[in-house]
């Protein structure tokens, strides 16, 4: 007979939104300044909000460090009140910021664990 462990079963709900966020960030670097960029802003902002909720629900307190990062991404890439207007495409710090946000999506997606629903 199999013995049940005392630890709760954990799932990683942020893998798919995290990887989708990484893809959206890199697509955003390519379409910045075009009409498609507004779509990328919506996708990034929504995925960051989803991952902020998942990181808030995380069981490990160290994973809560991702919550303010995802909130900042959701605010900065907000399509309604655009903070990115006026940035010239191809500026080095903007590209580095896009890559850093993609890294936050990747790490957050794989490191956030929540208890499995029954």
CORVENNOR-V510663 format. One record per residue. NEAR is the number of other ideal C-beta (glycine too) atoms within 10 Angstrom. Layout:
NEAR / NEAR
//
This chain:
3 / 4 / 5 / 7 / 7 / 5 / 7 / 11 / 10 / 14 / 12 / 14 / 19 / 28 / 14 / 12 / 23 / 27 / 15 / 18 / 28 / 20 / 15 / 24 / 25 / 13 / 16 / 21 / 15 / 12 / 14 / 19 / 11 / 11 / 7 / 13 / 18 / 12 / 15 / 22 / 19 / 15 / 20 / 26 / 19 / 17 / 27 / 26 / 17 / 19 / 28 / 20 / 13 / 23 / 24 / 15 / 15 / 22 / 12 / 13 / 7 / 8 / 19 / 14 / 13 / 24 / 19 / 11 / 20 / 28 / 16 / 14 / 26 / 18 / 13 / 16 / 25 / 17 / 16 / 7 / 7 / 14 / 10 / 15 / 6 / 6 / 14 / 8 / 13 / 10 / 11 / 7 / 8 / 15 / 13 / 10 / 16 / 17 / 14 / 13 / 23 / 21 / 13 / 21 / 28 / 16 / 15 / 27 / 24 / 13 / 17 / 28 / 18 / 20 / 13 / 10 / 6 / 5
//
